[in-house]
Amino acid sequence: MQRAKIGVIGTGLIATGLIRLIGKQEDVSVSRILTRRNTTDMVGYPFQERLTNSVDELIEHSDLIVECSGDVIYGSKVIERAMEAGLPIVTMNAELQVTTGSYFARKGFITEAEGDQPGCIAALDENVKQMGFKPVVYGNIKGFLKTNPSKEDMEFWSKRNGTTIGMTTSFTDGTKVQIEQALVANGLGATIAKDGLLGFASDDAKEGGEQLARAAEGISLPISDYILSSKLPPGVFITATHDEDQQDALRYYKMGMGPYYTSLTNSHLCHLEILKTIRRVLDGKGVLLNNSEQPTISVAAIAKRKLDVGQFIERAIGSFDLRGEAVRIEKNENHVPIGVLRNARLKKPIEEGEMIQFSDVDIPESIALKAWRSVLKERVAIK
């Protein structure tokens, strides 16, 4: 059997774990690994001979590309090239999906993978819908939240967990969960109950899901949100309704009295689950989840502290200056999506808690910025 050739963008925690896993499969193989690092310095890296700094080489030797660099600007630039070559794209990069995913969804095949919370929610959604459930809440379980953590704390936890300080900070300050639930809302045809999400505290997924479901009553679409608990496993859940004539059976199955029923996935195994989505795509089973061609939710940049005119923003996601909040685009059309804020400079002072607007900042041209303009132009055309 000829193995499908899988190209990987990135050499971080997720990419490295995926590369090791693919290397032990009989139906897929690692073709090229795109990195910005000096490949001669990467002695001992898995499949070191397949490392490359060339996008052309990656594309030439791949049947499918997995983007897991964690970098919105860089990843989008490479994906555009890969799509021009007609290659399908699998991402483990919710930040990229929420920023440029809709632009790419119009151009070619792109899907987020199982493994991170959005892909796991999408897989659970397929499962519960096949059983006749009607989702009301697409839920994420977050273990800890501190919207403005100290650099010292983030350095400690970054070192302890083996993650970058930017990644650790974006997890802690809530940016990551806001991005994840914005992607879920866009991809699964849901919405949010309020800008910034509700994020109820609950150590019981069933009770937390019901609380969110009650908050969603009167909203015509399911909502995407999260609960905060240090005791629950790091999983996802869907709270749904079912037909009244199934209530006795569901009560017997220990699902509760209704009308809300919660299904829980206790874990998300990141790089290990990406392989399921790779095989899904290779088998022609279609998109698991992407940001949709017509997104309604974005993630705005919010100042963590007072910022001065001339402030340079090297990277907003995972910084100590800004955090992200999910917002409804129709009510915040001039906001700057946090994913496009890279190497930017403020043109005016910003107060703590203020949302960054395009008139506030100079942003270099990039694929991400082009993609966002395309999304807004499409929204205006539809109106």
DOGU-438178 format. One record per residue: x, y, z of N, C-alpha, C, O in turn. Coordinates in steps of 0.1 Angstrom, whole numbers, plus 5000, padded with zeros to 4 digits. Last residue first. Example, Ala and Ser with C-alpha at 12.3 -4.5 7.8 and 13.67 -1.06 7.14 Angstrom:
512849785071513749895071512950005079513450115080
513249435078512349555078513249675078514249675085
END
This chain:
474854245030473954345035473254415024472354505027
476754125014475554045017474454145022473254125020
478754325012478054275000476754205003475754224996
479554325039478954445033478154405020477054455018
480754075040479654105049478854225043477654225043
482854105022481754005019480554035028479454025023
484354285036483854325022482654225019481654275013
485154135058484254255060483654295047482454335046
486753935045485553895053484554015055483354005053
488754095034487854015025486553975033485553975027
489954185057489354285048488354215039487254265036
491053945066490054005074489254115065488054125066
492953885045491853795048490653865055489553845052
494754095049493954085036492753995038491654025033
495754025074494954155072494154155060493054195059
496953785067495853785077495053915076493853905077
498853855049497753775044496653775054495453785050
499654205056499854055057498653985051497654045048
500954525063500254435054500654295056501754265059
501054635098501754605085500854515076500054435082
499054885112499354735111499954705098499454755088
498555125136499155105122499554955122500354905131
495555215154496855135152497255125138496455125129
493055305157493955325168495355285165496255305173
491355235137491755375137492855405148493455505148
490654985145491554995134492155145133493255165129
490654955181489954985168491055005157492155035160
490654755210491454825199490654835186490154735182
488754825238488954745226489654825216489354945213
489954875272489454935259489754835248490754775247
491154795295489854745292489254785279488154745275
493055085299492854955303491354905301490454985304
493155295270492955275284492755125287492455045278
495655405248494555315250494355285265495355265272
496755675227496755605239495455525241494455555236
497455615192496755685202496855615215497055495215
498655435175498555575171497955675181498055795180
500755165181499555235184499755385180500755445181
501854935157502255045165500955125168500255165158
502754585151501954695149502354805159503054785169
503554315150504554425146503754545143504054615133
500254215148501654165148502554275143502254325132
497154145149498054245156499454185157499654115167
495553955139496254035129497254135135497954195128
494353835162495253755154496053835143497053785139
492454005172493753995179494753925171495953945172
490854235150490954095154492354075160493354115155
489854545159490954475153490954335159491154315171
486554675151487454615161488654555153488554515141
484554765135485854835134486854785144487954835145
482254615141482854605127484254675126485054635118
480554525162481954565164482754565151483854505151
478154415155478154525165479554575168479654675175
478854205138477954315134477854435143477454535139
480554035153481054125143480154235139480554355138
480553985187479753975175480154085165480254205168
483553855202482553955200481753935188482153855179
485753725226484853695215483753805214483253845224
488853875234487453855238486553825225486653895215
492253855243491253845233489853825240489753755250
494654105255494053965256492853975246492554075241
497754275259496454255253495954115255496754025257
500254285272499554405269498054385265497254475268
501554055274501154115287500454245285500254315295
500453805250501253915254500753965268499753915273
498853615236499853565246500753675252501853645258
498553805208498153685215499253635224500353605220
500154015197499154045207498753915215498553925227
503454105192502553995190501454005201501854015213
504554365193505154255185504254145182504254095171
503554665193502954535196503554435187503254415176
504754965207504954865197504354725201504654685213
503255275213503555145218503655045207502755035198
502455515204503755475199504155335204505155275200
500755605233500855625219502355585215503255605223
500455345258500855475254500855485238501055385232
497955175276499055165266499255305260498255375258
496955025307497055145299498255145289499355115293
496254675302496754785310496654915301496454905289
495054505284495254465298495654575307495454565320
492854585258494054625266493954575280492954585287
491754335235491354425247492654455255493454365258
490854255203492054275212491554375223491154485219
488254015195488854145196489954155205490054075215
487353765174487953785187488753915187489753935180
484053715160485453745159486053755173485353735183
481253575144481953605157483453625154483953545146
480253515120479453615127480253655140479853765146
481453415088481553415102480753535108480553635102
481053255062480353375066480353385082479353355088
482353015058482653125048481953255053482353365047
483952875088482752905079483153015069484053095071
486052785101485452915106484252955098483753065100
485552425103486352545100485552675104484452665109
485452085109485152215114486052325108487252305107
485551875090485051855104484651985110483551995115
484851835056485351915067484751875080483551855081
485151495042484751635043485251705055485951645064
485851235036484651255044484351395048483451425055
487951125021486951195014485751235023484651255017
490051005034488950915030487750985023486750935020
491651215040492051125029491051035025491050985013
490051315061490151395049490651305037490151315026
490351115080488951155076489051225062488251195053
493051115084492450995077491051035072490650985062
493251355097494051335085493351225077493151235065
491651305120491251405110491951385097491351405086
493251125133491951085129491451175118490751135109
495551265138495651155129494251115124494051075113
494951435159495051495146495051385135494451405124
495151305183493851295176493851355162492951335154
497651355192497351215190496051205182495851105174
497751635196498451575184498051435182498051395170
495051635218495851725209496451645197495751595188
493251505233494551455232495451515221496351455216
490951585257491351615243492851595242493651645250
488451425277489751455274489851515260488951495252
485751365281486551395293487951445290488651495298
482851485268484051415264485151455274485451575276
479451455276480751505280481851415274481751295274
476151575272477151475268478551525270478851635265
473251655289474651685287475451565283475451465291
470051775283470851655285472251685281472551745270
467051925294468451945289469251825293469151765304
464551905305464651895291466051905285466251885273
465551595321465351675310464851815314464651835326
466351425341464951445339464651525327463451525322
469151215331468451315339467051325335466551255326
470451005320470751135314470051245321470251365318
470050735326470750815336471250955330472251005334
468350595310469850585306470650685315471850705312
465950675321466450535324467950525321468650455328
465850915308465850915323466350775327467150765336
465550835282466750905286466950915301468050915306
463050715283464250635280465550705284466350645290
461450945289461450825298462750745296463350695305
461951115266462351155280462451035289463351025297
461151075241462351005244462751025259463750975264
459051245235458751095237459951015240459850895241
460251485232459551465245459251315246459351265258
463451485217462051475216461451435229461951355237
465951685235465551575226464051575226463451655233
468651925238467351875241467051755232467851725223
472051955253471051945242469651915247469451875258
475352045257474052035264472952055253472952145245
478451905253477251955246476051935254475751825258
481851955262480551905264479551965255479752075250
485251865269484251945262482951885265482851765268
487951865293487251815281486251915276486452045277
489851815316489951925306489251875293489951855283
487651735344488651705334488651805323487651875321
486951965372486551885361487751845352488651925351
488252135390488051995394487651905382487951785382
488252395383489552335386489452195389490452125390
486152545359486252455370487652395371488252355362
483952725341485252735347485252645359484452655369
482552665308482352675323483752675329484752615323
481652845278482552765286482052765301481352855305
480152855245480552915258481452815265481852715260
477752915221479152855223479652935235479753055235
474352835217475352925221476652845223476652725226
471952785189472752735201473852835204474252925196
469553055182470652965178471252895191471152955202
467753225193467253125183468353025179467952925173
467253275227468153295216467853185206467753065209
465553185246465153305239466053345227465753425219
468053055266466653055263466253185257466553295262
470553075275470453075261468953075257468653095245
470453035302470853165298470653185283470453295278
469952755301468852855306469152995302468253075298
472452675293471252645284470052745288469352795280
474052735314474252805302473052785292472652885285
472852555332472852695335473152785323472452885321
473452315320472052355321471952505324471052575320
476152315322475552315309474152355310473652435301
476452295350476952415343476352425329476052535324
475252045355474652165361475152295353474352385351
477051885340475651885337474952015343474152075335
479551945351479351975337477851975334477352065326
480352085380479451985375479152015361478352115359
481452305390482252185391481452065387481851945389
481452625376480652505380481552385380482352365371
481052955366481852865374480952755378479852765383
480353065332479953035346480852935353481452845347
480953215307481953155315481553125330482253175339
479953395287479353395301480353335311480653395321
481753625264481153495268480653505283480953595290
482453845251483353805262482853675268483553625277
479153935244480553955241481353925253481053965265
476753665249477253805252478653815247479453715247
476253425237475153495245475553635248474653725249
477053355203477453375217476353455224475653535219
476053095181476353235184476853235198477153135204
476452845154475952895167476253045169476553105159
477452695133476252765131475552815144474352825145
479952585137478752495139477452575138476352525143
481752785131481852655124480552575125480252495116
481252995149481253015134481052885127480252875117
481452865174480252935170480152945155479052925149
484152765172482952675174481652735169480952675162
485553005172485652915161484452815161483852785150
484853105197484453185185484453095173483553095164
486052915213484552925213484053005201482952985197
488752975208488152835206486652845204486152785195
488953235217489253205203488553065200487953055189
488453205244487653295236487753265221486753265214
490453035251489152985252488153075244487253025238
492753205247492553085240491153025240490652985230
492353425265492353445250492053315243491353315233
492653375292491353355286491253375271490253345264
495053385304494253515304492953495297492153595296
496053125301495753175314494753295313493853305321
496553085274495652995281495153055293493953045296
498353295269497053295262496053195268494853225268
500453215286499753335289498353345282497353385288
501352985272500852975286500053095290499053085297
502153095248501052995248500452985262499252985264
504253255257503053315250501853225250500753265252
506053075267505453175276504153235270503253275277
505552745256506152875254505452975264504252945268
505852455278505152535267505852675267506452715276
506452295300507152275287506452345276506552295264
505452345325504552265315505252235302504752165294
507452485338506952365344506152275334506252155334
507752705322508852615324508352485329508852375325
505152825324505752785311506852685312506852585305
505052875351504152775346504652725332504452615328
507053075353507052955361506252845355506752735353
506153275335507553205333507653075341508152975336
503753345347503753275334505153215331505153105325
504653465371503853345372503853265358503953145358
506053675360506753585368505953455369506553345368
504153825347505153765339505853655347506253555341
500753775360502153835360503053755352502953645349
497653805341498653735350499953805349500253875340
494753895337496053975337497153915345497453975356
492853715340492853795328494053875327494453925316
492853395347493353515353493653605342494653595335
491553075352491453205345491953315353491553335364
491352725347491852835354491752965345491952955333
490052525331490452495345490852615353490752615366
487152505312488452575314488752565329487952575338
485552335288485752335302487152395305488152345300
482952435265484352405268484552415283483852485290
479952345247480752395259482152345260482552235255
477252455231478552395228479552445238479952555238
473952415238475152475243476352395238476352265239
472052285223471652415228472952495232473052615231
471552035199472452105207471852245211471352315202
469451775199469451915193470252005202469752045213
469751425192469851545201469951675193470451675182
469851215174468651285175468651405185467651475186
472251085171471251025180470051105182469151075190
473551255154473151125149472251055158471450965153
474151455173473151475163472651355156471451335152
476251335187474951355194473851385184472651345186
478251325167477851205174476451225180475551145178
478751585158478351485149477751365156476751305151
479551685183478351735177477851635167476651605166
482051565187480851525196479551575190478551505192
483451695167483251545166482051505175481351415171
483251955177482651925164482451775162481451735157
484751925201483351965201482651935188481451885188
487251865189486551765198485051795199484251705200
487852105177487651985169486951875176486151805171
487952285200486952305189486752175181485552145178
490152165217488752165221487752185209486752115208
492251945197492052065205490552075207489752005201
491351705185492551715194492451835203492551815215
490551725151490251685164491551695172492651695167
491452015131491451875135490851855148490751945157
489852235107490452215120490452065124489451995120
490252235072489552195084490352195096491552165096
489952335039490552365052489652315063488452345063
490152365005489752275016490552305028491752295028
489552694992489952554991489452475003488552515010
488452954994489452924984489752774982490152734971
486852985015486253015002487252974991486852974979
488452915036487352825033486652855020486052765014
490153135037490653015031489552915028489652835018
488453315050489053355037489553225030489253205018
488053175074486953205065487353235051486853195041
490653175086489953055082488853075072488652995063
491853385097491953375083491253255077491153235065
491053385125491553505118491453495103490953595097
490253135133489353255136489753375128488953465126
492452985124491152965118490253085120489553125111
494553075140494653105125493153085120492753165111
493652985165493953125163493953165148493453265144
493552715162492352785163492552935160491653005155
495152485149495552625151494252715151493952775140
495752255133495652255148496052395152497152415158
494352185101494952275111494752225125493752165129
494852065069494352035083495052125092496252135092
494152125035494852175047494052125060492852145061
494851995003493952005014494752045027495952005028
496252174975496452074986495352104997495052215000
496552344953495352254954495452154965494752054965
498352544952498752414946497652304947497852194943
497052734966497252764952497752634944497452624932
497352624991496052614984496152644970495352594962
500052674996499552534995498252524988498052434980
499952954998500752894988500252754985500152704974
498252985020497853045008498652984996498052954986
499852865040498552795035498152855022497652785013
501853045044502152915038500952855033500952795022
500353265055501253285043501553155036501453145024
499353145078498453195067499153205054498653175043
501653105093500852995089499953025077499752945068
502453375098503353275091502453165085502653135073
500253465113500753535101501553445092501253435080
499753285134498753315124499253375112498853335101
501353005147501653145142500653185131500553125120
501252745152500852835163501052985159500853065168
501852545134502952635138502552725150503452765157
500452345121500352355136501552435141502152395151
498952225094499452345099499252345114498152355120
499451965072499051995086499652115091500952125092
498651885039499451955048498751985061497552025062
498951615016498051685025499051765035500051715038
500851534999499451514995498551585003497451624999
504051674992502951645001501651624994501351684984
506251784978506351644984505251604992505351505000
505752044971506051944961505951804966505651714958
505452174996504252154987504552044977503651964975
508152175006506952115014505852085004505351965005
509352314985509752174988508652104996508351984993
508252564988508052494976508352344978507652264972
509152645014507752615012507452534999506652444999
512052545029511452575016509952545016509552425017
513452445050512952585051512252635039511852755038
512852115063513152215052512752355056511852375064
513451785073513251925077513652015065514551985057
514151525068513051585061512651725065511651775060
516251455084516551465070515351525062515551555050
515051425109515751545106516051565092516151685087
513051265121513151275107513851405103513451485094
513151435152512651325144512651355129512251465125
516351575160514951595158514451485149515151435141
519151535161518251455170516751475168515951405174
519851875155520351735156519551655166519251705177
519352125144518252045149518651895150517951815146
521052285130521152295144520252195151520252185163
520352255104521652195108521852195123522652115128
518052415102517952275102519152195106519152095112
517152695119518352635111518352485112518552435123
513652745117514852725124515952675114515652625104
511252735104512052855102513352845110514252945109
510152435087510552515099511252635095511852645085
508252175076508652305073508952385087508152385096
508951855067508651935079509152075077510352095077
507651615044508551725047508051795060506851795063
506351355050507051385037508151495040509251485037
505551095070505951235070506851265058507851195056
502850885059504250905062504551055062503851135056
500250635063500650775061502150785064502650705072
499850375068499050425057499450575054499050625044
501250285090501450215078500750275066501050245054
503050485115501850435108502150365095503250395089
505050605128504850465132503550415125503150305128
505150875120506250785116506050645120506850555115
502950985133502850955119503950855114503750765106
504251025158503050935157502950895142502750775140
506151215153506551085159505450985157505750875154
504551425144505551365135505951235140506051135132
503051495167502351435155503351365146503051255141
505151595183504351475188503651405176503651285175
505851815168506851705171506151585175506551475171
503551975168504051925155505051805158504951705151
503252035195502151965188502751895175502551775173
505652165201505152055209504251975201504351845201
507052265169506852285184506252155190506452045184
507452295143508352195150508252215165509152185172
505652345112505952365126506752255132506752145127
503752175090504252315093504352335108503452335115
504151875073503851935086504452075086505652095083
502751655049503651765052503251835064502051855066
502351325041501851435050502951535053504051505058
501451115017502551195021501951315029501251405023
500150785021499850925018500951015024501450985036
501850495009501450585020501150725015501850775006
500650224991501350344991500850445001499650465003
500849885000500050005000500950125000501850135008
END
